[in-house]
Amino acid sequence: MIQTFKKMGRHGPALLLFALLSLTMTYPLLLHLGDHVPADLGDPLYNIWVLAWNVHKLSTGLGGLWDANIFYPHHGTLLYADSLLGLSLLASPLLALGIPLVPAYNILFLMSFFLAALGMYSLVAHLTKSKAAAVLAGLVFAFFPYRFAHISHLELLYMAWMPLCFLFLHKFFERPSYRRLFIAGFFFVLQAASCAYYGVYLALFAGLFVLFFAWRTGLLVKGSFWWKAGLLAICILIALFPIFYPYIKVHKQMLFVRSLGAVEYYSARLRDYLAVPPWNAVWGRLMGSPGAQEWQLYPGMIPVFLAAALFMLRSKTKKTDADEMPKQPGLFTTYSLQFYVLTALLAFLLSFGPVIPIFNKIVLPGPYGLLYNWVPGFKGLRVPSRLSVMMMLALAVLSGLAAARWMKRMRSWWGKAAVPLVLGGLLLTDFLSAPIPLAQLESPGRIPAVYSVVRDLPKGASLIELPIPQRGQAKSREALYMYFSAYHWKRLVNGYSGYIPPGYTIIGEAMQNFPSAPTFKLLRNLEVNYILVHTEWFMSNEGKKIKAGLDDFPGEVKLLTASEGNYLYQLVSRPKQEKEETGLAEVGDKRKWTASSNCANEQVRLAFDGNPESGWSTERPQSEGDYYWLDLGETLRLQKIELSLNKKPLDYPRGYRLEGSEDGREWKILSENPFCFPELTAGMIEDFSKYRMEIVFEPCRVRFLRLTSTLSHKSRAWSIQEIVCRGEKTRS
């Protein structure tokens, strides 16, 4: 114990410096710990909710951990994004001490800078035996501009465990032992449980580290090494399996995958390495771009300068790496230099994504495409530009190595002191991004009174909060509903996450026409009991329209409470109706059918080929006037048609007009709906094979059907995977 305190004392000045700079570089957050969050009220409130849910489950038992209270009636909703279990372990003692959610979150935010500096300091201090060089490396890794670009993403700020993982890998190759290897594995698991992105990146580069050093040290051909490495891999898989297997399972079921187009969009470009957050004190006005945090990758002048200078500095002492490294642990070796140079170059290259462009021209395919297609985990990652983190980790190490060499060449004490002081001052000036932007909670220091009523609702209550923002209307503001749900934990239809389930997208679009008979039916089918309407928060005008509209439906809802512009209603229950009309059966011989369309006319037969996996699509965003014309080959008495969506659950017509004809010349309107959506129920919302449009009309004799889109959509196509006609079996 005494030895431990002595070690801490030796490193005390560095730790104190990191703590003070963590508070200074994030100014003025320290002055607003209880009523503000960094950046905005989107992702920070989402992360607060995640931490609160995890700690809530830790205190009440882990049953139902993945089935978080958002996106009801979906399941496994905590897994729609990072579960942050590693960060929840840090949050637990803070919340156990009675610290409220917002201050606890802000403390974790500040800790992320301190821990990043500490992690890198520990690694470089071990490699160089120079505290000053280690401090400089810690400053690089803790405060480079990417971190300030992502102040709204707590999980992306927690990268401290990566240098600690590399530290113990270094120690293992210096003096192999199970203890060192499994401590490295511990930090790997902690990193993966804190941020899935960095877990995948660390798996790649730690794997390369192990192979590289095993090759350079001759361990690659020793069976004992492979036994230890294999045992570690098995232990890591066992530790992470309970987290990532449910994650993979849910994402497969919900069709969550990052398209190659999205991956290319979020890839880096050369100019991005000159971009900084707009609030950077030195470069913000010149190189800052609001709302583009994924492309603000400026590495800083000092790290690049030091990495380049490293090759100009020559150590006076000559060592043979293969002989010296095992005997003198912690000494800088050519092996370390080679690995971190390769890491910096490879991470830089991978950050450009599937293709490597120069001046907006595609030059050649990038190696990232191989990772996307062949390495597990990469198809779930949308933003290759975040690989710049691994580049900065390597640059931080190289900066420390260069500073240590430089100081060793200095003969005077003041020269040795000047190197880290001058470089550190220039570095912090280059990186300074204070004051950081803060967002004030809309109800600082208290919870709106309506949520006290919600908390006292029956245990199985389910709630939808309105209005719901749509595409382009700050969807992240729904995180505010989630944040307040941490004070009642009732089932909530609303949600915001890394992925949005198709069912909730449909619900959100449907609620734009609320209140109406179809939307009341939808809520009952989803087993929603309560409706909370806000008229004083964001989208207040829409909230007031909803409130006024509900006054026209006294038989549908009952007002329970009203306060501060918040209105809580109970949805009046109705007896369930029979879904299937009696006497209807599938009719028509699809071998006789022919069809045509103004879009993708060559594919029209795929809509009735008997295979729900194939279908017809406009292959572009649907537009008013798009049509699908069908000849049944015979006159049939019809009453309903079903249009299957299957694995394209969002490609339904937003409005339609269905016409029928017996001779193809005289047409009559069978059904018309200017605002429609698929029928959803709580039991089938996650089963996309049951997603369909059902158009019911008065029984009539038709041979020809013409379905026309009456609304446009900016991004969604109109698709038909399979058509089913229902009516009487007898022909006319």
Summary of the structure (lengths in Angstrom):
residues: 732
radius of gyration: 30.1
end to end distance: 94.8
largest distance: 106.3
contacts: 2438
relative contact order: 0.10
helix: 50%
strand: 14%
